[in-house]
Amino acid sequence: MFVPLTWLGHTVVCAPTVVTALELLAEKDWDIICLDHDFRGPVDDFDALEEITGRTLARRIADGVDRPSLVVVHTANKRGGDAMMKLLLDAGLNARREPLSNVFIVR
């Protein structure tokens, strides 16, 4: 049985860029965060030499004080997803890989 997260009382917020996602991370605590690796956007706030991807967000979450209950990595980029999972798991976070089709559902 599949149940949308909104039916369980969660609000789903989508960030269109990495910069927006970083702003949202700083704004409040999140219960569940879903991450893609190949997630690009304006890089004005970053060193131009730094590659801005979902790995940037995973690193920020891993380094953060307030941590979500669950981080779901849903990228099709195997190498990037593996790197994100390593960052998150090494930081002691509850993280798992799910296909994109399962991101907004709970079994």
C-alpha positions as CSV (number, residue, x, y, z in Angstrom):
1,M,0.0,0.0,0.0
2,F,1.3,3.4,-0.9
3,V,0.4,6.6,1.1
4,P,1.4,10.1,0.0
5,L,3.4,12.0,2.6
6,T,0.8,14.8,2.6
7,W,-1.8,12.3,3.8
8,L,0.4,11.6,6.8
9,G,0.5,15.3,7.7
10,H,3.8,16.2,6.1
11,T,4.1,19.3,4.0
12,V,6.1,18.7,0.8
13,V,8.3,21.6,-0.3
14,C,10.4,21.4,-3.5
15,A,13.5,23.6,-4.0
16,P,14.2,24.4,-7.6
17,T,17.9,25.2,-7.1
18,V,20.7,24.3,-4.7
19,V,20.8,27.8,-3.4
20,T,17.1,27.7,-2.5
21,A,17.5,24.3,-0.9
22,L,20.4,25.6,1.3
23,E,18.2,28.6,2.3
24,L,15.4,26.2,3.2
25,L,17.7,24.0,5.3
26,A,18.8,27.1,7.3
27,E,15.2,28.2,7.8
28,K,13.8,25.3,9.9
29,D,14.2,21.7,10.9
30,W,13.0,19.1,8.5
31,D,11.6,15.6,9.3
32,I,12.4,14.1,5.9
33,I,14.7,15.4,3.1
34,C,14.8,13.9,-0.4
35,L,17.9,14.6,-2.4
36,D,18.9,14.3,-6.1
37,H,22.5,14.5,-7.1
38,D,22.2,16.2,-10.5
39,F,20.6,19.2,-9.0
40,R,22.0,22.4,-10.3
41,G,21.2,26.1,-10.1
42,P,22.6,29.6,-9.7
43,V,26.0,29.5,-7.9
44,D,26.4,33.1,-6.9
45,D,26.9,32.3,-3.3
46,F,29.6,29.7,-4.0
47,D,33.2,29.6,-5.0
48,A,33.1,29.1,-8.8
49,L,35.5,26.2,-8.6
50,E,33.1,24.2,-6.4
51,E,30.8,21.8,-8.2
52,I,27.3,22.5,-6.9
53,T,25.2,19.3,-6.8
54,G,23.1,17.3,-4.4
55,R,26.5,16.3,-2.8
56,T,26.8,19.9,-1.6
57,L,23.4,19.6,0.2
58,A,24.3,16.2,1.6
59,R,27.6,17.6,3.0
60,R,25.7,20.6,4.6
61,I,23.1,18.2,6.1
62,A,25.9,15.9,7.4
63,D,27.7,18.8,9.0
64,G,24.6,20.3,10.5
65,V,23.5,20.4,14.1
66,D,19.8,19.9,13.5
67,R,19.4,16.7,11.5
68,P,16.3,15.3,9.8
69,S,14.9,11.9,10.9
70,L,15.4,10.5,7.4
71,V,17.3,11.5,4.2
72,V,16.2,9.8,1.0
73,V,18.6,9.8,-1.9
74,H,16.7,9.3,-5.1
75,T,19.3,10.1,-7.8
76,A,19.9,7.9,-10.9
77,N,23.5,9.1,-10.8
78,K,25.1,6.0,-9.2
79,R,28.5,7.5,-8.5
80,G,27.0,10.7,-7.1
81,G,24.4,8.8,-5.1
82,D,27.0,6.5,-3.6
83,A,29.1,9.6,-2.5
84,M,26.0,11.2,-1.0
85,M,25.1,8.0,0.9
86,K,28.6,7.7,2.2
87,L,28.7,11.3,3.5
88,L,25.3,10.9,5.2
89,L,25.9,7.4,6.7
90,D,29.4,8.3,7.9
91,A,27.8,11.3,9.7
92,G,25.5,8.9,11.5
93,L,22.3,10.0,9.7
94,N,19.4,7.7,8.9
95,A,19.7,7.6,5.1
96,R,18.5,5.3,2.3
97,R,18.4,5.0,-1.4
98,E,15.0,4.9,-3.1
99,P,13.9,5.0,-6.8
100,L,12.4,8.4,-7.8
101,S,9.0,6.7,-8.1
102,N,9.0,6.0,-4.4
103,V,10.2,9.4,-3.1
104,F,6.9,10.8,-2.0
105,I,5.4,7.6,-0.7
106,V,5.7,5.5,2.4
107,R,5.0,1.8,2.4
